[in-house]
Amino acid sequence: MQTLGSKVVSWSVALEHMVNHQHTSAIRGQRLLDLLISSGGCLALDDINLDNCGLADIPDAIFGLTNIRALSLYNNHLTALSNDVRHLWQLTTLNVAGNQLTAIPDAIGALAQLRMLDLGHNRLASLPMALGDLRELRFLYLSNNRLTALPESLGQLDQLRYLNLTDNQFASLPDWIGDLSSLVELRLYNNHLTALPDAIGRLTRLRELHAMDNALTVLPDAIGKTASLRKLMLQNNALAALPRSIGDLAHLTDLDLRFNKLTVLPESIGRLSNLRFLDLRANRLTMLPASMAELPGLEKLDLRWNQLSSYPAWLERLEKRGCVIYA
Protein backbone atom coordinates (compact mmCIF):
# COMPACT_ATOMS: atom_id res chain seq x y z
CA MET A 1 0.00 0.00 0.00
CA GLN A 2 1.42 3.38 -0.94
CA THR A 3 1.62 6.32 1.38
CA LEU A 4 2.12 10.00 0.57
CA GLY A 5 5.42 10.88 2.21
CA SER A 6 5.62 14.48 0.99
CA LYS A 7 3.45 17.56 0.97
CA VAL A 8 4.78 18.45 -2.45
CA VAL A 9 2.23 17.59 -5.13
CA SER A 10 4.15 15.64 -7.77
CA TRP A 11 2.99 13.71 -10.81
CA SER A 12 3.00 10.49 -8.80
CA VAL A 13 0.87 12.02 -6.05
CA ALA A 14 -1.57 13.43 -8.57
CA LEU A 15 -1.89 10.03 -10.18
CA GLU A 16 -2.57 8.30 -6.88
CA HIS A 17 -5.29 10.81 -6.08
CA MET A 18 -7.05 9.90 -9.33
CA VAL A 19 -7.67 6.36 -8.12
CA ASN A 20 -6.83 6.16 -4.44
CA HIS A 21 -7.28 3.63 -1.66
CA GLN A 22 -9.60 5.73 0.45
CA HIS A 23 -13.27 4.97 -0.08
CA THR A 24 -16.32 7.11 0.53
CA SER A 25 -18.41 4.68 2.57
CA ALA A 26 -19.39 6.05 5.96
CA ILE A 27 -19.56 2.48 7.28
CA ARG A 28 -16.43 0.35 7.01
CA GLY A 29 -14.32 -2.22 8.76
CA GLN A 30 -15.81 -4.47 11.40
CA ARG A 31 -19.09 -2.58 11.56
CA LEU A 32 -19.61 -3.07 7.82
CA LEU A 33 -18.63 -6.73 8.11
CA ASP A 34 -21.27 -7.28 10.81
CA LEU A 35 -23.90 -5.64 8.60
CA LEU A 36 -22.95 -7.80 5.62
CA ILE A 37 -23.28 -10.97 7.64
CA SER A 38 -26.54 -10.00 9.34
CA SER A 39 -28.15 -8.84 6.08
CA GLY A 40 -27.07 -11.86 4.10
CA GLY A 41 -25.36 -9.55 1.64
CA CYS A 42 -28.54 -7.58 0.89
CA LEU A 43 -26.96 -4.14 1.04
CA ALA A 44 -27.08 -1.43 -1.63
CA LEU A 45 -23.42 -0.45 -1.62
CA ASP A 46 -20.96 0.30 -4.36
CA ASP A 47 -17.94 0.60 -2.07
CA ILE A 48 -16.81 -2.07 0.40
CA ASN A 49 -13.96 -1.41 2.83
CA LEU A 50 -13.05 -4.31 5.11
CA ASP A 51 -9.50 -3.27 5.95
CA ASN A 52 -8.00 -4.57 9.20
CA CYS A 53 -10.82 -6.99 9.98
CA GLY A 54 -8.70 -10.07 10.68
CA LEU A 55 -10.30 -11.97 7.80
CA ALA A 56 -8.88 -15.36 6.84
CA ASP A 57 -11.41 -15.72 4.00
CA ILE A 58 -13.52 -13.31 1.98
CA PRO A 59 -17.15 -13.52 3.20
CA ASP A 60 -19.38 -15.24 0.64
CA ALA A 61 -21.84 -12.37 0.93
CA ILE A 62 -19.32 -10.13 -0.87
CA PHE A 63 -19.60 -12.10 -4.10
CA GLY A 64 -23.35 -11.47 -4.26
CA LEU A 65 -22.80 -7.72 -4.38
CA THR A 66 -22.27 -7.63 -8.11
CA ASN A 67 -22.75 -3.86 -8.37
CA ILE A 68 -19.84 -2.83 -6.16
CA ARG A 69 -17.17 -0.68 -7.77
CA ALA A 70 -14.49 -0.68 -5.07
CA LEU A 71 -13.39 -3.48 -2.73
CA SER A 72 -10.63 -3.04 -0.17
CA LEU A 73 -9.42 -5.95 1.97
CA TYR A 74 -6.11 -4.45 3.02
CA ASN A 75 -4.19 -5.89 5.96
CA ASN A 76 -6.17 -9.04 6.68
CA HIS A 77 -5.00 -12.68 6.80
CA LEU A 78 -6.16 -13.86 3.38
CA THR A 79 -4.18 -16.77 1.93
CA ALA A 80 -6.26 -17.16 -1.24
CA LEU A 81 -8.43 -15.10 -3.56
CA SER A 82 -11.56 -17.04 -4.53
CA ASN A 83 -12.49 -17.72 -8.14
CA ASP A 84 -15.81 -16.14 -7.21
CA VAL A 85 -14.11 -12.78 -7.60
CA ARG A 86 -15.18 -13.06 -11.26
CA HIS A 87 -18.73 -12.17 -10.20
CA LEU A 88 -17.56 -8.69 -9.18
CA TRP A 89 -17.29 -7.68 -12.80
CA GLN A 90 -18.04 -3.98 -12.19
CA LEU A 91 -15.05 -3.45 -9.89
CA THR A 92 -12.80 -0.55 -10.80
CA THR A 93 -10.67 -0.74 -7.63
CA LEU A 94 -9.42 -3.89 -5.87
CA ASN A 95 -7.03 -3.69 -2.94
CA VAL A 96 -5.85 -6.96 -1.37
CA ALA A 97 -2.47 -5.67 -0.22
CA GLY A 98 -1.01 -6.66 3.12
CA ASN A 99 -2.30 -10.23 3.19
CA GLN A 100 -0.66 -13.65 2.82
CA LEU A 101 -1.63 -14.46 -0.77
CA THR A 102 0.58 -16.96 -2.56
CA ALA A 103 -1.36 -17.07 -5.84
CA ILE A 104 -3.87 -15.05 -7.86
CA PRO A 105 -6.58 -17.01 -9.76
CA ASP A 106 -7.12 -16.71 -13.50
CA ALA A 107 -10.61 -15.44 -12.62
CA ILE A 108 -9.02 -12.03 -11.99
CA GLY A 109 -9.08 -11.56 -15.76
CA ALA A 110 -12.87 -11.25 -15.68
CA LEU A 111 -12.62 -7.85 -13.96
CA ALA A 112 -12.49 -6.04 -17.26
CA GLN A 113 -13.31 -2.61 -15.79
CA LEU A 114 -10.56 -2.67 -13.16
CA ARG A 115 -8.46 0.50 -13.10
CA MET A 116 -6.49 0.02 -9.86
CA LEU A 117 -5.15 -3.30 -8.55
CA ASP A 118 -3.03 -3.53 -5.41
CA LEU A 119 -1.41 -6.93 -4.77
CA GLY A 120 1.46 -5.53 -2.75
CA HIS A 121 2.85 -6.91 0.51
CA ASN A 122 1.85 -10.52 -0.09
CA ARG A 123 3.79 -13.73 -0.77
CA LEU A 124 3.39 -13.96 -4.53
CA ALA A 125 6.13 -15.75 -6.46
CA SER A 126 4.29 -15.66 -9.80
CA LEU A 127 1.33 -13.98 -11.49
CA PRO A 128 -1.30 -15.36 -13.90
CA MET A 129 -1.32 -14.55 -17.60
CA ALA A 130 -4.91 -13.42 -17.06
CA LEU A 131 -3.65 -10.11 -15.64
CA GLY A 132 -3.06 -9.10 -19.24
CA ASP A 133 -6.83 -9.14 -19.79
CA LEU A 134 -7.24 -6.10 -17.52
CA ARG A 135 -7.00 -3.68 -20.43
CA GLU A 136 -8.43 -0.72 -18.49
CA LEU A 137 -5.85 -0.97 -15.71
CA ARG A 138 -4.09 2.30 -14.85
CA PHE A 139 -2.38 1.48 -11.54
CA LEU A 140 -0.69 -1.81 -10.66
CA TYR A 141 1.01 -2.31 -7.30
CA LEU A 142 3.13 -5.47 -6.94
CA SER A 143 5.60 -4.33 -4.28
CA ASN A 144 6.94 -6.49 -1.46
CA ASN A 145 6.34 -9.92 -2.92
CA ARG A 146 8.67 -12.70 -4.10
CA LEU A 147 8.49 -12.09 -7.82
CA THR A 148 11.37 -12.89 -10.18
CA ALA A 149 9.47 -12.55 -13.46
CA LEU A 150 6.29 -11.08 -14.94
CA PRO A 151 3.82 -12.68 -17.37
CA GLU A 152 4.36 -11.50 -20.93
CA SER A 153 0.67 -10.65 -21.17
CA LEU A 154 1.26 -7.54 -19.05
CA GLY A 155 2.74 -5.97 -22.15
CA GLN A 156 -0.86 -5.60 -23.38
CA LEU A 157 -1.67 -3.06 -20.65
CA ASP A 158 -1.36 -0.02 -22.87
CA GLN A 159 -3.41 2.15 -20.48
CA LEU A 160 -1.14 1.47 -17.49
CA ARG A 161 0.26 4.68 -16.02
CA TYR A 162 1.85 3.52 -12.75
CA LEU A 163 3.75 0.28 -12.13
CA ASN A 164 5.31 -0.56 -8.77
CA LEU A 165 7.66 -3.57 -8.71
CA THR A 166 9.67 -2.57 -5.64
CA ASP A 167 11.00 -4.95 -3.01
CA ASN A 168 10.92 -8.11 -5.09
CA GLN A 169 13.63 -10.36 -6.56
CA PHE A 170 13.90 -9.20 -10.18
CA ALA A 171 17.33 -9.65 -11.77
CA SER A 172 16.20 -8.27 -15.13
CA LEU A 173 13.26 -6.64 -16.87
CA PRO A 174 11.58 -8.02 -20.01
CA ASP A 175 11.85 -6.21 -23.34
CA TRP A 176 8.09 -5.88 -23.52
CA ILE A 177 8.30 -3.28 -20.74
CA GLY A 178 8.68 -0.85 -23.62
CA ASP A 179 5.16 -1.74 -24.83
CA LEU A 180 3.63 0.03 -21.81
CA SER A 181 3.18 3.14 -23.89
CA SER A 182 1.14 5.12 -21.32
CA LEU A 183 3.50 4.53 -18.39
CA VAL A 184 4.23 7.71 -16.42
CA GLU A 185 5.88 6.29 -13.28
CA LEU A 186 7.97 3.13 -12.87
CA ARG A 187 9.22 2.04 -9.44
CA LEU A 188 11.89 -0.67 -9.39
CA TYR A 189 13.88 -0.13 -6.21
CA ASN A 190 15.10 -2.87 -3.88
CA ASN A 191 15.51 -5.61 -6.47
CA HIS A 192 18.60 -7.31 -7.97
CA LEU A 193 18.72 -5.52 -11.32
CA THR A 194 22.16 -5.29 -12.96
CA ALA A 195 20.96 -3.51 -16.11
CA LEU A 196 17.92 -1.90 -17.69
CA PRO A 197 16.79 -3.08 -21.14
CA ASP A 198 17.14 -0.90 -24.24
CA ALA A 199 13.36 -1.10 -24.46
CA ILE A 200 13.18 1.44 -21.62
CA GLY A 201 13.80 4.03 -24.32
CA ARG A 202 10.36 3.35 -25.81
CA LEU A 203 8.67 4.74 -22.68
CA THR A 204 8.35 8.22 -24.13
CA ARG A 205 5.71 9.32 -21.59
CA LEU A 206 7.70 8.19 -18.55
CA ARG A 207 8.20 11.02 -16.05
CA GLU A 208 9.63 9.21 -13.04
CA LEU A 209 12.03 6.26 -12.92
CA HIS A 210 12.94 5.01 -9.45
CA ALA A 211 15.66 2.33 -9.66
CA MET A 212 17.64 2.87 -6.48
CA ASP A 213 18.96 0.05 -4.30
CA ASN A 214 19.72 -2.39 -7.10
CA ALA A 215 23.00 -3.61 -8.62
CA LEU A 216 23.03 -1.55 -11.83
CA THR A 217 26.49 -1.36 -13.38
CA VAL A 218 25.50 0.45 -16.56
CA LEU A 219 22.65 2.45 -18.08
CA PRO A 220 21.59 1.82 -21.69
CA ASP A 221 22.16 4.54 -24.28
CA ALA A 222 18.41 4.32 -24.84
CA ILE A 223 17.82 6.11 -21.54
CA GLY A 224 18.24 9.33 -23.50
CA LYS A 225 15.09 8.53 -25.49
CA THR A 226 12.82 8.76 -22.44
CA ALA A 227 12.09 12.29 -23.52
CA SER A 228 9.50 13.14 -20.84
CA LEU A 229 11.62 12.04 -17.87
CA ARG A 230 11.63 14.44 -14.90
CA LYS A 231 13.02 12.29 -12.10
CA LEU A 232 15.80 9.70 -12.41
CA MET A 233 16.60 8.12 -9.05
CA LEU A 234 19.61 5.77 -9.16
CA GLN A 235 21.19 5.95 -5.72
CA ASN A 236 22.91 2.92 -4.21
CA ASN A 237 23.81 1.01 -7.35
CA ALA A 238 27.20 0.15 -8.90
CA LEU A 239 27.35 2.61 -11.78
CA ALA A 240 30.90 3.45 -12.88
CA ALA A 241 29.92 5.73 -15.79
CA LEU A 242 26.93 7.35 -17.47
CA PRO A 243 26.08 7.25 -21.17
CA ARG A 244 26.49 10.48 -23.14
CA SER A 245 22.81 10.23 -24.00
CA ILE A 246 21.99 11.31 -20.42
CA GLY A 247 22.34 14.85 -21.78
CA ASP A 248 19.33 14.30 -24.05
CA LEU A 249 16.91 14.33 -21.09
CA ALA A 250 15.84 17.91 -21.69
CA HIS A 251 13.05 17.87 -19.08
CA LEU A 252 15.00 16.19 -16.26
CA THR A 253 14.75 18.09 -12.95
CA ASP A 254 16.03 15.54 -10.39
CA LEU A 255 19.06 13.27 -10.82
CA ASP A 256 20.14 11.20 -7.81
CA LEU A 257 23.41 9.29 -8.29
CA ARG A 258 24.64 9.04 -4.72
CA PHE A 259 26.37 5.88 -3.51
CA ASN A 260 27.57 4.61 -6.86
CA LYS A 261 31.08 4.09 -8.28
CA LEU A 262 31.26 6.99 -10.70
CA THR A 263 34.79 8.12 -11.54
CA VAL A 264 33.84 10.55 -14.29
CA LEU A 265 30.79 12.34 -15.66
CA PRO A 266 30.08 12.96 -19.36
CA GLU A 267 30.34 16.53 -20.69
CA SER A 268 26.79 16.09 -21.97
CA ILE A 269 25.48 16.48 -18.42
CA GLY A 270 25.80 20.21 -18.99
CA ARG A 271 22.92 20.04 -21.50
CA LEU A 272 20.38 19.26 -18.76
CA SER A 273 18.90 22.73 -18.91
CA ASN A 274 16.01 21.98 -16.54
CA LEU A 275 18.05 20.15 -13.90
CA ARG A 276 17.36 21.50 -10.40
CA PHE A 277 18.78 18.85 -8.04
CA LEU A 278 21.94 16.82 -8.64
CA ASP A 279 23.16 14.45 -5.92
CA LEU A 280 26.64 12.98 -6.50
CA ARG A 281 27.50 12.02 -2.94
CA ALA A 282 29.67 9.01 -2.16
CA ASN A 283 31.13 8.31 -5.60
CA ARG A 284 34.76 8.24 -6.79
CA LEU A 285 34.86 11.46 -8.78
CA THR A 286 38.25 13.12 -9.13
CA MET A 287 37.11 15.92 -11.43
CA LEU A 288 33.95 17.58 -12.72
CA PRO A 289 33.12 18.43 -16.34
CA ALA A 290 33.31 22.15 -17.09
CA SER A 291 29.92 21.96 -18.79
CA MET A 292 28.26 21.74 -15.37
CA ALA A 293 28.93 25.46 -14.98
CA GLU A 294 26.28 26.01 -17.66
CA LEU A 295 23.40 24.34 -15.80
CA PRO A 296 21.03 27.32 -15.63
CA GLY A 297 18.37 25.95 -13.29
CA LEU A 298 20.53 24.07 -10.78
CA GLU A 299 19.33 24.75 -7.23
CA LYS A 300 21.27 22.13 -5.26
CA LEU A 301 24.49 20.24 -5.96
CA ASP A 302 25.86 17.70 -3.48
CA LEU A 303 29.49 16.64 -4.02
CA ARG A 304 30.37 15.24 -0.60
CA TRP A 305 32.40 12.06 -0.10
CA ASN A 306 34.14 11.99 -3.45
CA GLN A 307 37.84 12.14 -4.31
CA LEU A 308 38.07 15.69 -5.63
CA SER A 309 41.50 17.12 -4.83
CA SER A 310 40.36 20.62 -5.76
CA TYR A 311 37.19 22.39 -6.77
CA PRO A 312 36.71 24.31 -10.01
CA ALA A 313 36.26 28.08 -9.86
CA TRP A 314 32.86 27.90 -11.50
CA LEU A 315 31.39 26.35 -8.34
CA GLU A 316 31.66 29.77 -6.72
CA ARG A 317 29.74 31.30 -9.61
CA LEU A 318 26.97 28.75 -9.15
CA GLU A 319 26.77 29.60 -5.47
CA LYS A 320 26.62 33.32 -6.14
CA ARG A 321 23.59 32.89 -8.36
CA GLY A 322 21.79 30.94 -5.61
CA CYS A 323 22.70 27.28 -6.05
CA VAL A 324 23.23 25.46 -2.74
CA ILE A 325 26.46 23.44 -2.93
CA TYR A 326 27.63 20.82 -0.43
CA ALA A 327 31.27 19.87 -0.93
KOLZAZA-412910 format. One line per 8 residues: number of its first residue (from 0); their letters; for each residue x, y, z of C-alpha. Coordinates in Angstrom, 1 decimal. Each point is the difference from the previous one (the first is absolute). Layout:
% residues N
NUM = A = X,Y,Z  ...
% end
This chain:
% residues 327
0 = MQTLGSKV = 0.0,0.0,0.0  1.4,3.4,-0.9  0.2,2.9,2.3  0.5,3.7,-0.8  3.3,0.9,1.6  0.2,3.6,-1.2  -2.2,3.1,0.0  1.4,0.9,-3.4
8 = VSWSVALE = -2.6,-0.9,-2.7  2.0,-2.0,-2.7  -1.2,-1.9,-3.0  0.0,-3.2,2.0  -2.1,1.5,2.8  -2.5,1.4,-2.6  -0.3,-3.4,-1.6  -0.7,-1.7,3.3
16 = HMVNHQHT = -2.7,2.5,0.8  -1.8,-0.9,-3.2  -0.6,-3.5,1.2  0.9,-0.2,3.7  -0.5,-2.6,2.7  -2.3,2.1,2.1  -3.7,-0.7,-0.5  -3.0,2.1,0.6
24 = SAIRGQRL = -2.1,-2.4,2.1  -1.0,1.3,3.4  -0.2,-3.5,1.3  3.2,-2.1,-0.3  2.1,-2.6,1.8  -1.5,-2.3,2.6  -3.3,1.9,0.2  -0.5,-0.5,-3.8
32 = LDLLISSG = 1.0,-3.6,0.3  -2.7,-0.6,2.7  -2.6,1.7,-2.2  1.0,-2.2,-3.0  -0.4,-3.2,2.0  -3.2,1.0,1.7  -1.6,1.2,-3.2  1.0,-3.1,-2.0
40 = GCLALDDI = 1.7,2.3,-2.5  -3.1,2.0,-0.7  1.5,3.5,0.1  -0.1,2.7,-2.6  3.7,0.9,0.0  2.4,0.8,-2.8  3.1,0.3,2.3  1.1,-2.7,2.5
48 = NLDNCGLA = 2.8,0.7,2.4  1.0,-2.9,2.3  3.5,1.0,0.8  1.5,-1.3,3.3  -2.8,-2.4,0.8  2.1,-3.1,0.7  -1.6,-1.9,-2.9  1.4,-3.4,-1.0
56 = DIPDAIFG = -2.5,-0.3,-2.8  -2.1,2.4,-2.0  -3.6,-0.2,1.2  -2.3,-1.7,-2.6  -2.4,2.8,0.3  2.5,2.3,-1.8  -0.3,-2.0,-3.2  -3.7,0.6,-0.2
64 = LTNIRALS = 0.5,3.8,-0.1  0.5,0.1,-3.7  -0.4,3.7,-0.3  2.9,1.1,2.2  2.6,2.1,-1.6  2.7,0.0,2.7  1.1,-2.8,2.4  2.8,0.5,2.5
72 = LYNNHLTA = 1.2,-3.0,2.2  3.3,1.5,1.0  1.9,-1.4,3.0  -2.0,-3.1,0.7  1.2,-3.7,0.1  -1.2,-1.2,-3.4  2.0,-2.9,-1.5  -2.1,-0.4,-3.1
80 = LSNDVRHL = -2.1,2.1,-2.4  -3.2,-1.9,-0.9  -0.9,-0.7,-3.6  -3.3,1.6,0.9  1.7,3.3,-0.4  -1.1,-0.3,-3.7  -3.5,0.9,1.1  1.1,3.5,1.0
88 = WQLTTLNV = 0.3,1.0,-3.6  -0.7,3.7,0.6  2.9,0.6,2.3  2.3,2.8,-0.9  2.1,-0.1,3.2  1.3,-3.2,1.7  2.4,0.2,3.0  1.1,-3.3,1.5
96 = AGNQLTAI = 3.4,1.3,1.2  1.5,-1.0,3.3  -1.3,-3.5,0.1  1.6,-3.5,-0.4  -0.9,-0.8,-3.6  2.2,-2.5,-1.8  -2.0,-0.1,-3.2  -2.5,2.0,-2.1
104 = PDAIGALA = -2.7,-1.9,-1.9  -0.5,0.3,-3.7  -3.5,1.3,0.9  1.6,3.4,0.6  -0.1,0.4,-3.8  -3.8,0.4,0.1  0.3,3.3,1.7  0.1,1.9,-3.3
112 = QLRMLDLG = -0.8,3.4,1.5  2.7,-0.1,2.6  2.1,3.2,0.1  2.0,-0.5,3.2  1.3,-3.3,1.4  2.2,-0.2,3.1  1.6,-3.4,0.6  2.9,1.4,2.1
120 = HNRLASLP = 1.4,-1.4,3.2  -1.1,-3.6,-0.6  2.0,-3.2,-0.7  -0.4,-0.3,-3.7  2.7,-1.7,-2.0  -1.8,0.0,-3.3  -3.0,1.7,-1.7  -2.6,-1.4,-2.4
128 = MALGDLRE = 0.0,0.8,-3.7  -3.6,1.2,0.5  1.2,3.3,1.5  0.6,1.0,-3.6  -3.7,0.0,-0.6  -0.4,3.0,2.3  0.2,2.4,-2.9  -1.4,3.0,1.9
136 = LRFLYLSN = 2.6,-0.3,2.8  1.7,3.3,0.8  1.7,-0.8,3.4  1.7,-3.3,0.8  1.7,-0.5,3.4  2.1,-3.2,0.4  2.5,1.2,2.6  1.3,-2.2,2.8
144 = NRLTALPE = -0.6,-3.4,-1.4  2.4,-2.8,-1.2  -0.2,0.6,-3.7  2.9,-0.8,-2.4  -1.9,0.3,-3.3  -3.2,1.5,-1.4  -2.5,-1.6,-2.5  0.6,1.2,-3.5
152 = SLGQLDQL = -3.7,0.9,-0.3  0.6,3.1,2.2  1.4,1.5,-3.2  -3.6,0.4,-1.2  -0.8,2.5,2.8  0.3,3.1,-2.3  -2.0,2.1,2.4  2.3,-0.6,3.0
160 = RYLNLTDN = 1.4,3.2,1.5  1.6,-1.2,3.2  1.8,-3.2,0.7  1.6,-0.9,3.3  2.4,-3.0,0.1  2.0,1.0,3.1  1.3,-2.3,2.6  -0.1,-3.2,-2.1
168 = QFASLPDW = 2.7,-2.3,-1.5  0.3,1.2,-3.6  3.4,-0.5,-1.6  -1.1,1.4,-3.3  -2.9,1.7,-1.8  -1.7,-1.4,-3.1  0.3,1.8,-3.3  -3.8,0.3,-0.2
176 = IGDLSSLV = 0.2,2.6,2.8  0.4,2.5,-2.9  -3.5,-0.9,-1.2  -1.6,1.7,3.0  -0.4,3.1,-2.1  -2.1,2.0,2.6  2.4,-0.6,2.9  0.7,3.2,2.0
184 = ELRLYNNH = 1.7,-1.4,3.1  2.1,-3.2,0.4  1.2,-1.1,3.5  2.7,-2.7,0.0  2.0,0.6,3.2  1.2,-2.8,2.3  0.4,-2.7,-2.6  3.1,-1.7,-1.5
192 = LTALPDAI = 0.1,1.8,-3.3  3.5,0.2,-1.7  -1.2,1.8,-3.1  -3.1,1.6,-1.6  -1.1,-1.2,-3.4  0.3,2.2,-3.1  -3.7,-0.2,-0.3  -0.2,2.5,2.9
200 = GRLTRLRE = 0.6,2.6,-2.7  -3.4,-0.7,-1.5  -1.7,1.4,3.1  -0.4,3.5,-1.4  -2.6,1.1,2.5  2.0,-1.1,3.0  0.5,2.8,2.5  1.4,-1.8,3.1
208 = LHAMDNAL = 2.4,-2.9,0.1  0.9,-1.3,3.5  2.8,-2.7,-0.3  1.9,0.6,3.2  1.4,-2.8,2.2  0.7,-2.5,-2.8  3.3,-1.2,-1.5  0.0,2.0,-3.2
216 = TVLPDAIG = 3.5,0.2,-1.6  -1.0,1.8,-3.2  -2.8,2.1,-1.5  -1.1,-0.7,-3.6  0.6,2.7,-2.6  -3.8,-0.2,-0.5  -0.6,1.8,3.3  0.4,3.2,-2.0
224 = KTASLRKL = -3.1,-0.8,-2.0  -2.3,0.3,3.1  -0.7,3.5,-1.1  -2.6,0.8,2.7  2.1,-1.1,2.9  0.0,2.4,3.0  1.4,-2.1,2.8  2.8,-2.6,-0.3
232 = MLQNNALA = 0.8,-1.6,3.4  3.0,-2.3,-0.2  1.6,0.1,3.5  1.7,-3.0,1.5  0.9,-1.9,-3.1  3.4,-0.8,-1.6  0.2,2.4,-2.9  3.5,0.9,-1.1
240 = ALPRSIGD = -1.0,2.2,-2.9  -3.0,1.7,-1.7  -0.8,-0.1,-3.7  0.4,3.2,-1.9  -3.7,-0.3,-0.9  -0.8,1.1,3.6  0.3,3.5,-1.4  -3.0,-0.5,-2.2
248 = LAHLTDLD = -2.4,0.0,2.9  -1.1,3.6,-0.6  -2.8,0.0,2.6  2.0,-1.7,2.8  -0.3,1.9,3.3  1.3,-2.6,2.6  3.1,-2.2,-0.4  1.0,-2.1,3.0
256 = LRFNKLTV = 3.3,-1.9,-0.5  1.2,-0.3,3.6  1.8,-3.1,1.2  1.2,-1.3,-3.4  3.5,-0.5,-1.4  0.2,2.9,-2.4  3.5,1.1,-0.8  -1.0,2.4,-2.8
264 = LPESIGRL = -3.0,1.8,-1.4  -0.7,0.7,-3.7  0.2,3.5,-1.3  -3.5,-0.4,-1.3  -1.3,0.4,3.6  0.3,3.7,-0.6  -2.9,-0.2,-2.5  -2.5,-0.7,2.7
272 = SNLRFLDL = -1.5,3.4,-0.1  -2.9,-0.7,2.4  2.0,-1.9,2.6  -0.6,1.4,3.5  1.4,-2.6,2.4  3.1,-2.1,-0.6  1.3,-2.4,2.7  3.4,-1.4,-0.6
280 = RANRLTML = 0.9,-1.0,3.6  2.2,-3.0,0.7  1.4,-0.7,-3.4  3.7,-0.1,-1.2  0.1,3.3,-2.0  3.3,1.6,-0.3  -1.1,2.8,-2.3  -3.1,1.7,-1.3
288 = PASMAELP = -0.9,0.8,-3.6  0.2,3.8,-0.8  -3.4,-0.2,-1.7  -1.6,-0.3,3.4  0.6,3.8,0.4  -2.6,0.5,-2.7  -2.9,-1.7,1.9  -2.4,3.0,0.2
296 = GLEKLDLR = -2.6,-1.4,2.3  2.1,-1.8,2.5  -1.2,0.7,3.6  2.0,-2.7,1.9  3.2,-1.9,-0.7  1.4,-2.5,2.5  3.6,-1.1,-0.5  0.9,-1.4,3.4
304 = WNQLSSYP = 2.0,-3.1,0.5  1.7,-0.1,-3.4  3.7,0.1,-0.8  0.3,3.6,-1.3  3.4,1.4,0.8  -1.1,3.5,-1.0  -3.2,1.8,-1.0  -0.5,1.9,-3.2
312 = AWLERLEK = -0.4,3.8,0.1  -3.4,-0.2,-1.6  -1.5,-1.5,3.2  0.3,3.4,1.6  -2.0,1.5,-2.9  -2.7,-2.6,0.5  -0.2,0.9,3.6  -0.2,3.7,-0.6
320 = RGCVIYA = -3.0,-0.4,-2.3  -1.8,-2.0,2.8  0.9,-3.6,-0.5  0.5,-1.8,3.4  3.3,-2.1,-0.2  1.1,-2.6,2.5  3.7,-0.9,-0.5
% end
